[in-house]
């Protein structure tokens, strides 16, 4: 709802991914893909190694 309200005023949004766990990051990316005024999301690289340990297909940052 916040993204829709911002879009009406041509404002971009940046979802706050407070912990970047694998599940939290996946959820944030899914929502971000559906927001037309999405700009960027927060990502903590210090959790990347742990996420890779517990997932079959880990999320990777490319050209970011």
C-alpha positions as CSV (number, residue, x, y, z in Angstrom):
1,X,0.0,0.0,0.0
2,X,2.8,2.4,0.8
3,X,4.4,1.7,-2.6
4,X,1.1,2.4,-4.4
5,X,0.7,5.7,-2.5
6,X,4.3,6.7,-3.4
7,X,3.8,5.8,-7.0
8,X,0.9,8.2,-7.4
9,X,3.4,11.0,-6.6
10,X,6.2,9.5,-8.7
11,X,8.3,8.6,-5.7
12,X,10.5,5.5,-5.8
13,X,10.6,3.0,-2.9
14,X,13.4,1.0,-1.3
15,X,12.1,-1.9,0.8
16,X,13.9,-2.3,4.1
17,X,15.2,-5.9,4.5
18,X,16.1,-5.6,8.1
19,X,18.0,-8.9,8.5
20,X,18.7,-10.3,5.0
21,X,18.1,-13.9,6.1
22,X,17.6,-16.1,3.1
23,X,13.8,-16.3,3.6
24,X,13.5,-12.6,4.4
25,X,15.6,-11.6,1.4
26,X,13.6,-13.9,-0.9
27,X,10.3,-12.4,0.3
28,X,11.7,-8.8,-0.2
29,X,12.8,-9.7,-3.7
30,X,9.4,-11.1,-4.6
31,X,7.6,-8.0,-3.4
32,X,10.2,-5.7,-5.1
33,X,9.6,-7.4,-8.4
34,X,5.9,-6.5,-8.2
35,X,6.5,-2.8,-7.3
36,X,6.6,-0.6,-10.4
37,X,8.4,2.2,-8.5
38,X,11.0,-0.1,-6.9
39,X,14.5,1.4,-6.8
40,X,16.9,-0.7,-4.6
41,X,16.8,-3.0,-1.7
42,X,19.0,-3.4,1.3
43,X,21.3,-6.4,1.4
44,X,23.8,-7.4,4.1
45,X,26.7,-9.3,2.6
46,X,27.8,-10.5,6.1
47,X,24.8,-13.0,6.0
48,X,25.6,-14.2,2.5
49,X,27.8,-17.2,3.5
50,X,25.2,-18.5,6.0
51,X,22.5,-18.3,3.4
52,X,24.6,-20.2,1.0
53,X,25.1,-23.0,3.6
54,X,21.4,-23.5,4.2
55,X,19.8,-23.2,0.7
56,X,19.8,-25.4,-2.3
57,X,20.0,-22.5,-4.8
58,X,21.5,-19.5,-2.9
59,X,20.7,-16.0,-4.0
60,X,23.7,-14.2,-5.4
61,X,24.3,-10.6,-6.1
62,X,25.5,-10.0,-9.6
63,X,26.5,-6.6,-11.0
64,X,25.3,-4.9,-7.8
